């Protein structure tokens, strides 16, 4: 586009200098710009087509990779990392002549750069692993190669870096398995990956079949305080037990999503507003009986719930916004209560 703009400017200036007739000048400028726009359009179409092919090819390869036994792949790479760890420690202890084997050049390093990056695209875990590898290859190994005898602190740091890489790899594989199954690994509820598809489908079903549809937006009260007091282990335990209460309170035909950190969204199919409110209250009461004891002490847990009923708008995001607004006012009322979304709530300001 930048090149086209420069060409147009140059050609326009040349036409102004060579043509004296205003009619001829106008026709010439019109012709030149139309031809260039046509060329740009054709180039853009080809670019998009090539890009689409590349994306489809990458996705197909990723699906083929995922179609393999992920558990087996994880064990293979763990073994490859462990094997390299044994080799480097043996080389250090035996004063092997340099150069010492680099992790990036090992079987694990090659897999990570060529297959792992494709298997786990756009994930921070891959970058953390690469940072750890660079520290091992560029800092730890050179220092160990020059120290005689090698410093025990360096060896311990090397072992710690290898353990960190192993932990990050296990986490990536676990998240990949959960993502492909569409479930949150912690709570076993649905993740947000399929939320747009499911919500759009249920809204369409409600319109076409003229059946009711309601959703609940649920937030665990004072969850940050729970995390601060009991740590993330305690917070995770609360999330799991609340999710179990949601699953027990809903039908198998309903959809339960982990919407955010401590928020859940429940899609109640063929459920009117009154019944949705009853289910919400049942959930709220059951959650107060959560018996999680992160530190051996009984923990009091409550939830705030916003209820919204589908009123005919084809965009499901309006329904989510209604439920979210009702949830906000449930928290404003003091939490541990259920609020139904009504038109008057939409007109009230959110502080």
N, C-alpha and C positions, 0 to 999 in steps of 0.2 A: 504493500500500500504506500509505503514511503517512496519507493522507486517510481510508482505510478504518479504520485503527486509531483515529483521533480520533473518527470517526462512531460506531464501536462503543462506545467509552468513554462518549460523550455519551448515546447511546441507552440504554445499560445503566443509567446513573445516573438517567435520566428514568424508566425502568421501575421502578426500585427506589423512586422517590419517589411514583409514581402507583398502583402495585399493592400491595395488602396481602396478598392470597392467595399463599402460596408456590407453589401449583400453577399458578396463572395466571402468576405471575412466571417460573417455569421454562419454561412453554410459550412465553411471549412472547419471552424471551431466546433460546430455541432457534430460534424462527421468524425473528427479526430477524437473528441471526448466519448462519443457513442462507441466507437471501435475499441477504445482503451477500456471502457467500462465493460464491454462484452468480453474482452480478453481477461480482465480481472475476474469476472464472474466465472468463466470457464476454468481459470486457474484455481479459484477458490473451491469449485465443485470437485476438481481432481484432488486437491489437498484434503478436503473432508473425506472423500472416498478412500484415499490412501490411509488416512488417520484411522478411519473406522475399521479398515481391514487389519491394521496393526493392533488396535484395541481388541478386536475379535480374536486375533491369533494369540495375543497374550492371555486373554481370558480363557480361551480353549486350552492353552498349555497349563494354565493355573488349575483349571478344572481336572485336567488329566493328572496333574501332580496331586491334587486333593483326592482324586479317585483312588490313589494308591492307599495302602494301609498306613494311616497316619501314625498309629501306635508303633508299628514296625519302623517307620522312618525316624521317629523320635529315638527309639532304642539304638538304631544304627548310628545316628549322629552323636548320641551320648557316648557310645562306645568309641567313636572316632576321636572325640574330645578327650576321653579318658586315656586312649592309646597315645595321643600326642603328649599328654601330661606325663605319662610314664616315661616316654622317650626323652623328653627334655630333662626330667629329674635325673634319669640315669646318666645322660650326657654330662650334666653338671657335676654329679657325684664322682664320675669316673674321669673328670678333667678331659673330656673329649676335645679334640682340636676344633677350632672355629672353622666355618660358622655353625652356630647352634641352629637346630631346625626352628623355623618361624611358624607361628600358629596360622597366619594368613595363607601360607603356602601348603599347609597340611590338607588332608582330605576334608576335615571339618571346615577349614577356612575356604576352600574352593567351593564346597557345597553351599556355604552361607552366601558367598558373593554371587553365585550363579543360579542357584535354585531357591535358597532360603529367602532371598530378597523378593523373589517372585511369589513364593508361597505366602509370605507375610508382608504384603505391600503397605506402604504408608503407616508403619507402626513404629512407635518410639522405641520399642524393645530391641529392634534390629539395630538402631543407631547406638543404643547403650552397649550392645554386644560389640559393635565395631569399635567403639571408643575403648572398651576393655582390651580388645585384641591389639589396637594400636599401642596402648600402654605396655602390654606384654612384649610386643615385638620391638618397639622403639626405645623403651626405657629399661624394663626389667632384664630382658635377655642380654642386651649389650653390657649392662653393668655386671651381670652374673658371669659373662664371658671373660671379663677382665679382672675379676676378683679371685684371688687364690689365698686361702680357701674362700668359697662363696659365703657371703654374709647370711646368717640364719634368718635375719629379718626380711631380706629380699626373697628368700625361698618361701617363707610364710606368706608374703604378699603375693607372690606368684600363685601359690596354691589358693589363696583367697580369691584372686581374680578368676581363676579357672572355675571355682565353685560358683561365683557370681554369674559367669557365662552359662553354666549348667542350669542354674536356677532360672535365669531369664529365658533360656531355650524351652524349658519345661512350661513356663508361663505362656510363652507364645503358642506352643502346640495346644495347650489347654484352651486358650482363648480361640484359636482357630477351629478346634472341634466344636466349641460352643457356638461360634458364629455360624458355622455351616449348618448346625442343627437349629439355629434361630433362637437359642435359649441363653439366658444369662447364667454364667457358670456358678455364681454364688447362690442364687435363689431358685434356679430351675424354672423361673417364669420366662415368658417370651421377652426377647430384647426388642429394641425399637426398629430393628431392620425391616420387619414385616408390618409395622404399624400402619404406614400409608396404604398398603395393599389391602389389609384386613378392614380398616376403617372405611375406605372407599367402597369396598365390596358390601359391607353391612349396610351402609347408607343407601347404596343402590338397591339392595334387597328390600329395605324398609320402604323405599319409594315404590318399587315395582309390585311388591306383594301386599303393601299397605299393612305392615306389621310394626309394632312398636320397637323402639331401640333406645337404650339408655346407657350412659357410661358413669363410672365413679372415678374421681381423682382422689387418691388417698396419700396422705403425708404423715410420716411418723413424727410425733411432737417432740420437740427439744432433742432431735437426734444428734446435733453437734455436741450437746452437753453429755450425751451418752458416750460418744466417741472420746471426748476430752477426759471423762472420768474413768472409763473402762478400757480405753484404747480401741484400735481398729478390730481386734479380736472380739471384744464385747459387742461392738457395733455390727460386725458381720453376723454374729450369733443372733442378734435381734432381728436383722433383716431376714435371715433364714426362717426364723420362727414366725414372724409376721407373714411371710410369703406362704408358709404352711397353713396358717389360719385363713388366708384368702382362698387358697386352693380348696380347703375343706368347706368353705362357705358358699362357693360358687358351683355351678353345674359344669359338666365336662364340655358342654357346648359353648360356654363363655370363654372369653379370651382375657388372660391376665398378663400385663406387661410390666416390666420394671422400667418406669418412665424416666427416672432420674436417679440421683444418689439414694435418697430415702423416699422417693415418690413411686407410687404404683398407679397404673391406669387399668381399670376393669371394664371391658365391653360386655354388656349384658344383652344378649340377643333376644329378640321377641319379649322384651320386658318393659312394662309400662312404668310410669313415674312412681306410682304408689308402691309397686312391688320393688322397684329399684331402691327406694328409700328404706323399705323393710330389710332388704339385703344389706344395705350400708350400715344400718343400726346393728344388725346381727354381727357384721364384721367388727364394728367398733367395740361391741360388748365382748366378743371373743378375744380380741387383742388385749384387753385389760387383764386377761387371765394368762398372759404370756409368763412362763415360769423360768425364762432364761436367767442364769446366775453366773455372770462372767467371773465374779470374784468370790463366789460362795454365798453371796447375799442376794435375796430376792429382788428383782428389778421391776419397777412399775413402768409400764409402757402404755401409751395411749396414741390414738390417731385422730386426725381431723379429716373429714370427707366432704367433697363437693359432688353433688348429683346433678346431672343434666340429662334432659330427654330430647330426642330428635324431633324437631318441629318442622322439618321439610326443606331446610337449606341444603343444597347438594354438596356444598363444601364442608367436609367433615371437620376442618380446623375450627369452624365456628362452634361446633359442639364441644370440642376440647377447650376452647376459650371460655365457654359458659361454665363448664365444670371447674376449670381452673379459677375462675372468678368466685364461684361459690365456695371453693376450698379456701380462698383468701379470706372470705368473710367468716368462715368457720374458725379460722385461726384468730381473726380479730375478735371474735366473741369469747375467746378464752381457751380455744382448742378443746379436744375431746368431745366434739359434737359433729352433727351432720347438717349441712345446709343445702337446700334445693335451689338451683339456678332459676331465677325469675326475671322478667323484663325490668323490674325496678332496680335489680342489682347492677344491670348494665349501665344505668344512668348515674350510679354512685361513683365518686372518685376513689381511686386506689391510692392510699397514702404511702 
